[in-house]
Amino acid sequence: MALNHKLILASGSPRRVELLAQAGIEPARLMPMDIDEGARKTEHPRSLARRLSAEKAGAALQALDRDAEWKGSFILAADTVVSVGRRILPKTETTDEVLAALNLLSGRNHRVYTGICLATPSGKLRQKVIDTKVRFKRLSAKEIDSYIASGQWRGKAGGYAIQGIAGSFVVKLVGSYTNVVGLPLYETTSLLAGEGFNVQQGWLEG
């Protein structure tokens, strides 16, 4: 029987909040964790997504260890990594970074990995890594320049958000669309439900 536990999202991402809202879930608290997101030497993109999501969940769990108000909550953390082969693309903050990312992605396949980690009320960590394959069309110099001018790339892994202008660059997508947005909804809700969180408690009838 599902219980009405609180859910803490160990992220400040508006996209992840919106995706949970789409599934009828509203976190009781947003708790972004400030951790080093740099990849270790030779670390595979999948392994990076898995490790960072676990570190964020673990950091939030530790921060709330002595907070009676939030004891017994679920903590959900996620991290999204974009890669071409084993090359991990950064969360672009400068025009040079996004230009390099777009030139690399243009006309090619790339992969988007999202690691999700759920800390249960008992303190157990449950993890999954979801992998989506995406192919971009070949981008013209004018398209790249205009996209950079839009500013939609700032702070985005791989320099793009699929729910924005860059969605028009996608020729093919194999796997979860919501994974590319930042939180794979099917896997996330399945993980929550499997651990006793009442996923349906916020649904409205009619």
C-alpha positions in Angstrom: 0.0 0.0 0.0 1.4 3.4 -1.0 2.1 5.9 1.7 2.0 9.7 1.6 5.6 10.4 2.1 7.1 13.8 1.2 9.3 14.1 -1.9 12.4 16.3 -2.0 13.9 17.1 -5.4 17.7 17.5 -5.0 17.7 19.9 -7.9 16.8 23.4 -8.8 16.1 22.6 -12.4 12.8 24.2 -13.7 12.6 21.5 -16.4 12.7 18.7 -13.8 10.0 20.4 -11.7 7.8 20.8 -14.9 8.3 17.2 -15.8 7.3 16.0 -12.4 4.3 18.3 -12.6 3.4 16.7 -15.9 3.2 13.4 -14.0 1.0 15.0 -11.3 3.9 15.1 -8.7 4.8 18.3 -6.8 8.0 18.1 -4.7 7.5 19.3 -1.2 10.9 20.9 -1.3 13.6 21.8 -3.9 17.1 21.2 -2.6 19.8 21.7 -5.2 23.2 20.2 -4.2 26.4 22.0 -5.0 28.8 19.3 -6.0 31.8 19.0 -8.4 30.3 17.8 -11.6 33.6 17.3 -13.4 34.3 13.9 -15.0 37.1 11.8 -13.7 39.9 10.7 -16.1 38.6 8.1 -18.5 35.1 8.1 -16.9 32.4 6.9 -19.2 29.4 9.3 -19.8 27.0 6.6 -18.4 29.2 6.2 -15.3 29.4 10.0 -14.8 25.6 10.3 -14.9 25.2 7.5 -12.4 27.9 8.8 -10.0 26.7 12.4 -10.0 23.1 11.5 -9.3 24.1 9.3 -6.4 26.4 12.0 -5.0 23.6 14.6 -5.2 21.1 12.2 -3.4 23.7 11.3 -0.8 24.6 14.9 -0.1 20.9 15.8 0.4 20.4 12.8 2.6 23.3 13.8 4.8 22.2 17.4 4.9 18.8 16.3 6.2 20.1 13.7 8.6 19.2 15.6 11.8 16.2 17.5 10.4 13.2 16.0 12.1 10.8 17.8 9.8 12.1 16.0 6.7 13.0 12.7 8.2 11.3 9.9 6.3 11.1 11.7 3.0 12.0 10.4 -0.4 14.9 12.3 -2.0 15.1 12.3 -5.8 18.3 13.4 -7.6 19.2 13.3 -11.3 22.0 14.3 -13.6 22.0 14.5 -17.4 25.1 14.0 -19.5 25.4 14.5 -23.3 28.1 12.7 -25.2 29.5 12.0 -28.7 31.1 8.6 -28.3 33.0 8.9 -25.0 33.5 12.6 -25.3 31.4 14.4 -22.7 30.0 17.8 -23.8 29.9 20.5 -21.1 27.0 22.5 -19.8 27.7 25.4 -22.1 28.3 28.8 -20.5 30.2 30.7 -23.3 29.7 31.2 -27.0 32.9 29.3 -27.7 31.6 26.3 -25.8 28.2 26.2 -27.6 29.8 26.8 -31.0 32.1 23.8 -30.4 29.2 21.6 -29.2 26.9 22.5 -32.1 29.7 21.8 -34.7 30.3 18.5 -33.0 26.6 17.5 -32.9 25.8 18.8 -36.4 24.8 15.8 -38.7 25.8 13.2 -36.1 24.3 10.9 -33.5 24.8 11.5 -29.9 23.6 10.0 -26.6 21.9 11.5 -23.7 22.3 9.7 -20.3 20.3 10.6 -17.3 21.2 9.1 -14.0 18.4 9.0 -11.4 18.9 8.2 -7.8 16.2 7.8 -5.2 17.0 7.8 -1.5 14.1 6.0 0.3 12.8 6.9 3.8 14.9 4.0 5.1 18.0 5.5 3.6 18.4 3.0 0.8 19.6 4.3 -2.6 18.0 3.0 -5.8 19.5 3.9 -9.1 18.9 3.8 -12.9 20.6 5.3 -15.9 18.5 5.9 -19.0 20.1 6.2 -22.4 18.5 8.0 -25.4 20.0 8.2 -28.9 19.5 11.5 -30.8 20.5 12.5 -34.3 20.8 16.2 -35.3 20.5 17.4 -38.9 23.5 19.1 -40.5 23.4 22.6 -39.3 24.2 25.6 -41.5 26.4 28.5 -40.2 23.3 30.7 -40.3 21.3 28.3 -38.1 24.2 28.0 -35.6 24.7 31.8 -35.4 20.9 32.4 -35.0 20.6 29.7 -32.4 23.5 31.1 -30.4 21.9 34.6 -30.5 18.7 33.1 -29.0 20.5 32.3 -25.7 18.6 29.1 -25.2 21.9 27.1 -24.9 23.1 28.8 -21.6 23.7 26.2 -18.9 22.4 23.3 -21.0 24.3 20.0 -21.3 25.5 19.8 -24.9 24.4 23.3 -25.5 20.7 22.6 -26.2 17.3 22.0 -24.7 15.2 19.7 -26.9 11.9 21.4 -25.8 13.2 24.7 -27.3 14.4 25.8 -30.7 16.8 22.9 -30.9 13.9 20.5 -31.1 13.8 21.5 -34.8 17.3 20.1 -35.2 16.4 16.6 -34.2 16.1 14.1 -37.2 15.7 11.0 -35.1 15.3 10.1 -31.5 15.4 6.5 -30.1 14.4 6.1 -26.5 12.8 8.4 -23.9 12.1 12.0 -25.0 11.6 13.2 -21.4 15.1 11.7 -20.6 16.5 14.3 -23.1 14.5 17.1 -21.4 16.2 16.1 -18.1 14.1 13.5 -16.3 12.8 10.2 -17.7 9.3 10.1 -16.5 8.4 6.5 -16.9 11.5 5.2 -15.1 11.2 7.9 -12.4 7.6 7.2 -11.6 8.2 3.5 -11.7 11.1 3.8 -9.3 9.0 5.9 -6.9 6.0 3.6 -7.1 8.2 0.6 -6.6 9.5 2.0 -3.3 6.1 2.9 -1.9 5.6 6.5 -3.0 2.0 7.3 -3.9 2.6 8.6 -7.5 -1.2 9.1 -8.0 -1.8 11.2 -4.8 -1.7 14.5 -6.7 -3.8 13.4 -9.7 -7.1 15.2 -10.3 -10.2 13.3 -11.3 -12.2 14.2 -14.4 
